Amino acid sequence: MASGIDKTQPLEGSTTTLDTRNNFVSAHDEIVALQAKDASQDTTIANKEPANANIQAHVTATGNAHSMAKADIGLGNVDNTADSIKEVSGPQ
């Protein structure tokens, strides 16, 4: 993929300053460097997939993977019943 930046432009002697020309050259060189990909990057990316698979397995697990009880987080005295089935004594 080409950078689309012609580092020979703007031409010397044009109304564009030398700083702008240098910025074109720097931008071009940086884009070319970013587009260059080597085998070590492919290996790094490939090695990340098992970690992603482990995370996905954890997220989709429906059991109590951490063996937590409601008392462990301060909810020991809370009913495990829906409020909709509880009687109301009257207006509060």
VOGU-3710 file (C-alpha; in Angstrom, 3 decimals, decimal comma):
1> masgidktqp> 0,000/0,000/0,000  1,500/3,309/-1,034  1,633/6,237/1,348  0,176/8,672/-1,180  2,747/11,278/-0,152  5,239/12,457/-2,755  8,258/13,334/-0,668  9,757/15,283/-3,576  6,927/17,824/-3,295  6,664/20,701/-2,636
11> legstttldt> 9,553/21,694/-4,851  12,501/23,719/-3,622  12,034/27,403/-4,277  8,256/27,279/-4,155  6,293/29,466/-1,786  6,096/26,530/0,623  8,669/26,717/3,376  11,515/24,288/3,854  9,924/23,174/7,147  6,811/22,042/5,298
21> rnnfvsahde> 8,927/20,070/2,820  10,745/18,423/5,704  7,384/17,539/7,266  6,352/15,848/4,003  9,560/13,792/4,026  9,112/12,835/7,687  5,468/11,861/7,187  6,318/9,784/4,117  9,133/7,948/5,891  6,981/7,266/8,954
31> ivalqakdas> 4,122/5,876/6,872  6,495/3,609/4,954  7,970/2,339/8,238  4,519/1,672/9,701  3,466/-0,236/6,598  6,510/-2,494/6,771  5,571/-5,626/8,671  7,984/-8,323/9,706  7,628/-11,931/10,855  8,099/-11,071/14,533
41> qdttiankep> 4,883/-9,030/14,482  3,001/-11,969/12,949  4,354/-14,264/15,673  3,364/-11,832/18,416  -0,166/-11,559/17,071  -0,488/-15,328/16,638  0,585/-15,909/20,237  -2,112/-13,563/21,560  -4,993/-15,707/20,277  -4,845/-18,411/23,002
51> ananiqahvt> -5,164/-15,705/25,643  -8,197/-14,374/23,815  -9,692/-17,887/23,671  -9,216/-18,248/27,439  -10,926/-14,928/28,072  -13,843/-15,868/25,831  -14,233/-19,200/27,655  -14,276/-17,370/30,987  -16,814/-14,791/29,831  -19,223/-17,425/28,527
61> atgnahsmak> -18,951/-19,692/31,601  -22,236/-19,834/33,499  -21,019/-21,618/36,626  -19,517/-20,142/39,765  -15,951/-20,122/38,478  -14,564/-18,319/41,515  -16,492/-20,286/44,176  -17,932/-17,089/45,591  -20,814/-17,072/48,040  -23,103/-14,120/48,653
71> adiglgnvdn> -21,630/-13,737/52,161  -18,197/-13,215/50,565  -19,388/-9,875/49,205  -21,548/-8,755/52,105  -24,893/-10,140/50,949  -25,233/-12,943/53,503  -28,533/-11,631/54,930  -30,222/-11,022/51,580  -33,091/-13,294/50,463  -32,748/-15,130/47,185
81> tadsikevsg> -36,414/-14,510/46,399  -38,039/-12,049/44,068  -39,609/-8,959/45,633  -42,675/-9,493/43,452  -43,725/-12,549/45,524  -43,316/-10,854/48,914  -46,321/-9,483/50,758  -46,575/-5,769/51,357  -47,942/-4,759/54,760  -49,339/-1,515/53,492
91> pq> -48,321/1,844/52,114  -44,907/2,890/53,259
//
